[in-house]
């Protein structure tokens, strides 16, 4: 077995650097599994640091390196998984380009390819916002060993123009067609979303520990915590009879209310969702449209604007402790109105059969 170079040590299958070079402590992964490749990487980093420290040269950093630091520092971010998907998608286009060489035209091909793949302008602009954020951090936050920014100024990146996608609430008939082609766990999640207005990630992350009993009653609600809520505000989720019957079927199976073989689901928009959507000829319906449908049905049932805002979690600053027992009871009455729809009883019987 070949003796490794001083300063290199293996963690699992990957070689890592732990070495002081010209007074600079270097601790990082080489990303290499082979010793020879790791030694080449170490030699390159030694040369780069000496150029920086001794000769004052600034090392060129790639967008891939900046993206890696962004992910490392934002482990707490609720939308990090979505950000990682964006950064992975853009890597083939600018990942290995030096930060100083990225400009507006660097992303032209990326935008063209994403449009060809039918990615909406709204989604593309969100992707561009993440890329801008990483580049801005290179300017205002991250510094090299000499205290210089990774990037002197961030390039101006284009906004993507296109038609804004309209909301697509579904009818009762469309709902039945859509759910008919779904596996039971996914149909139950979709039906629960239609009766609670929960977002995709709120549904996937819903745990039994989030359930809270209402004192003096047999009723319970779920609490969407600040960490799980998109807007960072804790709120309650009142359950009507149908929503309660759905979750009761999963009680005691996993720490997550909705799960697949006990494990957390990453997203509702999976292969099963897309297959069912195509089979029902509803290719334009997104998971988030279930939430829009919930809001539309509340309005059609005569629920007030203020109560709809509370049920959808749109009232910034309204948290669980701000609701009295009477207010919670009123919100439960509001969502109970949805059980009068034909889908409320029929689909419960179908799924329970």
C-alpha positions in Angstrom: 0.0 0.0 0.0 1.4 3.4 -1.1 2.2 5.9 1.7 0.0 8.9 1.4 1.4 12.5 1.1 1.5 14.4 4.4 -1.5 16.5 4.8 -3.9 14.0 3.1 -6.1 11.7 5.0 -9.0 9.5 3.9 -12.5 9.9 5.2 -14.7 7.1 3.9 -13.7 6.8 0.2 -12.7 10.5 -0.2 -9.3 12.0 0.4 -9.3 15.3 2.5 -6.7 17.9 3.0 -5.6 18.9 6.5 -2.5 21.0 6.1 -1.0 24.5 6.9 0.4 26.2 3.8 2.3 29.5 4.1 0.5 30.1 7.4 -2.9 29.3 5.9 -4.8 26.4 7.4 -6.3 24.3 4.6 -9.0 21.9 5.5 -11.2 20.7 2.6 -12.2 17.7 0.5 -10.3 16.9 -2.7 -13.4 15.2 -4.0 -11.1 12.3 -5.2 -11.1 8.6 -4.3 -7.7 7.8 -5.8 -4.5 8.9 -3.9 -2.7 10.0 -7.1 -5.6 12.3 -8.1 -5.8 13.7 -4.6 -2.1 14.5 -4.6 -2.4 16.4 -7.8 -5.3 18.4 -6.3 -3.2 19.1 -3.2 -0.3 20.3 -5.3 -2.6 22.6 -7.3 -4.0 24.1 -4.1 -0.5 24.6 -2.6 0.5 26.5 -5.7 -2.6 28.6 -5.7 -2.2 29.6 -2.0 1.5 30.5 -2.5 0.5 32.7 -5.4 -2.0 34.4 -3.2 0.1 34.8 -0.1 3.5 35.3 -1.5 2.8 37.1 -4.8 -0.6 38.7 -4.0 -2.3 37.0 -6.9 -6.0 36.2 -6.5 -7.1 32.6 -7.1 -9.8 32.2 -9.7 -12.8 30.5 -8.2 -15.5 28.7 -10.3 -19.2 29.0 -9.9 -19.3 25.4 -8.8 -17.1 26.3 -5.8 -19.4 29.2 -5.0 -22.5 27.1 -5.3 -20.9 24.5 -2.9 -20.3 27.1 -0.3 -23.9 28.5 -0.7 -25.3 25.0 0.0 -23.0 24.4 2.9 -24.0 27.7 4.6 -27.7 27.4 4.0 -28.6 24.0 5.5 -31.3 25.7 7.5 -33.1 27.2 4.5 -36.6 25.7 3.9 -36.3 25.8 0.1 -32.7 24.5 0.0 -33.7 21.3 -1.9 -35.3 23.4 -4.6 -32.2 25.6 -4.7 -30.0 22.6 -5.1 -32.1 21.4 -8.0 -31.6 24.8 -9.7 -27.8 24.8 -9.1 -27.5 21.2 -10.4 -29.4 22.2 -13.6 -27.1 25.2 -14.3 -23.8 23.4 -13.6 -23.2 22.1 -17.1 -23.5 25.6 -18.4 -21.4 27.8 -15.9 -20.2 25.4 -13.2 -16.6 25.3 -14.4 -16.4 29.0 -15.5 -14.4 31.3 -13.3 -16.6 33.8 -11.4 -14.9 36.8 -13.1 -15.8 35.4 -16.5 -19.5 34.9 -16.0 -21.7 37.5 -17.8 -25.3 37.8 -19.0 -24.7 35.8 -22.2 -23.2 32.9 -20.2 -26.7 31.7 -19.4 -28.3 32.2 -22.9 -28.1 28.5 -23.8 -29.3 27.4 -20.3 -32.4 29.6 -20.8 -33.0 28.3 -24.3 -32.7 24.7 -23.2 -35.0 25.2 -20.3 -37.6 26.9 -22.4 -37.4 24.0 -24.9 -38.1 21.7 -21.9 -41.3 23.7 -21.3 -40.0 25.3 -18.1 -42.1 28.4 -17.4 -40.8 31.9 -17.3 -41.8 32.1 -13.6 -39.7 29.1 -12.7 -36.8 30.3 -14.8 -36.8 33.7 -13.1 -36.7 31.9 -9.8 -33.7 30.0 -11.0 -32.0 33.2 -12.0 -32.7 34.7 -8.6 -30.8 31.9 -6.9 -27.9 32.3 -9.3 -27.8 36.1 -8.7 -27.9 35.4 -4.9 -24.8 33.1 -5.1 -22.9 35.7 -7.2 -23.9 38.5 -4.8 -22.6 36.6 -1.9 -19.2 36.3 -3.7 -19.1 40.1 -3.8 -20.5 41.1 -0.4 -19.7 38.2 2.0 -17.0 35.8 1.0 -13.4 36.7 1.2 -10.1 35.1 0.4 -7.1 34.7 2.7 -6.1 38.3 2.0 -9.5 39.7 2.8 -10.4 40.3 -0.9 -13.9 39.5 -2.2 -14.3 36.4 -4.3 -15.8 38.6 -7.0 -15.4 42.4 -7.4 -18.8 43.0 -8.9 -21.7 40.7 -9.8 -22.8 40.6 -13.5 -26.2 41.8 -14.5 -28.2 38.7 -15.4 -31.3 38.8 -17.6 -34.9 38.4 -16.6 -36.8 35.8 -18.6 -39.9 37.1 -20.3 -43.0 35.0 -20.9 -46.6 34.6 -20.1 -47.4 34.2 -16.4 -49.0 30.9 -15.7 -52.6 31.3 -14.6 -54.0 29.3 -11.6 -55.9 26.2 -12.6 -58.5 25.2 -10.0 -60.1 21.8 -10.8 -63.8 20.8 -10.8 -65.2 17.9 -8.9 -65.4 15.8 -12.1 -61.7 16.6 -12.9 -60.7 15.8 -9.3 -62.3 12.3 -9.6 -60.6 11.7 -12.9 -57.2 12.8 -11.5 -57.4 10.7 -8.4 -58.6 7.6 -10.1 -55.2 7.1 -11.6 -53.2 7.7 -8.4 -51.8 5.2 -5.9 -53.8 5.5 -2.6 -51.2 7.4 -0.6 -51.0 10.1 -3.3 -54.8 10.3 -3.8 -55.1 10.7 0.0 -52.5 13.5 0.0 -54.3 15.3 -2.9 -57.7 15.0 -1.2 -56.2 16.2 2.1 -54.7 19.2 0.3 -58.1 20.0 -1.3 -59.6 20.2 2.2 -56.8 22.0 4.1 -55.0 24.1 1.4 -51.6 22.8 2.5 -48.6 23.2 0.1 -46.6 20.4 -1.3 -43.7 20.6 1.2 -46.1 21.2 4.1 -47.9 18.0 3.3 -44.7 16.0 2.8 -43.2 17.2 6.1 -46.3 16.9 8.2 -45.6 14.9 11.4 -47.8 13.5 14.1 -45.9 15.6 16.6 -47.5 18.6 14.8 -51.0 17.5 15.9 -52.6 19.3 18.8 -55.8 18.6 20.6 -58.2 21.4 21.3 -58.9 21.4 25.1 -62.4 20.4 26.1 -63.2 18.9 22.7 -62.6 15.8 20.7 -61.3 18.0 17.8 -57.6 18.4 16.8 -55.7 20.6 14.5 -52.2 20.4 13.0 -49.7 23.1 13.5 -47.5 24.2 10.6 -44.3 25.4 12.4 -42.3 28.5 11.4 -39.6 26.2 10.0 -42.1 24.4 7.7 -44.2 27.4 6.6 -43.3 29.1 3.4 -43.8 32.6 4.8 -42.1 31.7 8.2 -45.3 32.2 10.2 -46.7 29.4 12.4 -50.3 28.7 11.8 -53.0 26.1 12.5 -54.6 23.7 10.1 -58.3 23.0 11.1 -59.6 19.6 9.9 -63.0 18.8 8.7 -64.6 15.3 8.9 -63.0 14.2 5.6 -59.5 15.4 6.4 -59.7 13.7 9.8 -60.8 10.4 8.3 -57.9 10.5 5.9 -55.2 11.0 8.5 -56.7 8.5 10.9 -56.0 5.8 8.4 -52.3 6.6 8.7 -52.1 7.0 12.5 -49.3 4.9 14.1 -47.6 4.0 10.9 -44.7 6.5 10.7 -43.5 9.7 12.3 -44.8 11.4 9.1 -48.5 11.6 8.5 -48.1 10.8 4.8 -45.3 8.5 3.9 -44.1 5.8 1.5 -43.0 2.7 3.4 -42.5 4.8 6.5 -40.2 7.3 4.8 -40.7 11.0 4.1 -41.9 11.8 0.6 -39.7 14.3 -1.2 -42.5 15.9 -3.2 -46.0 15.2 -4.5 -45.0 16.1 -8.0 -43.5 12.7 -8.7 -43.8 10.1 -11.5 -47.1 8.8 -10.1 -48.6 12.4 -10.0 -47.5 13.1 -13.6 -48.7 9.8 -14.9 -52.2 10.3 -13.3 -52.3 13.8 -14.6 -51.6 12.7 -18.1 -54.1 9.8 -17.9 -56.8 12.3 -16.8 -55.9 14.7 -19.6 -55.0 17.4 -17.0 -51.4 18.0 -18.0 -51.7 21.7 -17.0 -52.7 21.0 -13.4 -50.0 21.5 -10.8 -49.9 20.3 -7.2 -50.2 23.9 -6.1 -53.5 24.2 -8.0 -55.0 22.0 -5.3 -54.4 24.9 -2.9 -56.0 27.3 -5.3 -59.0 25.0 -5.6 -59.3 24.9 -1.8 -59.4 28.7 -1.8 -61.9 28.8 -4.6 -64.2 26.3 -3.0 -64.2 28.2 0.3 -65.2 31.3 -1.5 -68.0 29.5 -3.3 -69.2 28.1 0.0 -69.6 31.7 1.3 -66.6 31.7 3.6 -65.5 35.3 4.4 -62.3 36.8 2.9 -60.7 37.1 6.4 -61.4 33.5 7.3 -60.1 32.4 3.9 -56.9 34.3 4.6 -56.5 32.6 7.9 -57.1 29.1 6.5 -54.6 29.7 3.7 -52.1 31.2 6.1 -51.9 34.5 4.4 -52.3 36.6 7.5 -48.7 37.5 8.5 -48.2 37.5 12.2 -51.3 35.3 13.0 -49.9 32.3 14.9 -51.5 29.6 16.8 -51.5 31.3 20.2 -53.6 34.2 18.7 -56.6 32.0 18.0 -59.2 31.5 20.7 -61.2 28.3 21.0 -64.2 30.1 19.5 -62.1 31.2 16.5 -60.8 27.7 15.9 -64.3 26.4 16.1 -65.4 28.9 13.5 -62.5 27.9 11.1 -63.4 24.2 11.5 -67.0 25.1 10.6 -65.7 26.8 7.5 -63.8 23.8 6.3 -66.7 21.5 7.2 -68.7 23.3 4.5 -66.4 21.6 1.9 -67.7 18.2 3.1 -71.0 19.0 1.5 -69.5 18.5 -1.9 -70.2 15.2 -3.7 -66.5 14.2 -3.7 -66.5 14.4 0.1 -68.4 11.2 0.7 -68.0 9.3 -2.5 -64.2 9.3 -2.6 -64.0 8.4 1.1 -66.0 5.3 0.5 -64.0 4.4 -2.6 -60.7 4.7 -0.8 -61.9 2.9 2.3 -63.3 0.0 0.2 
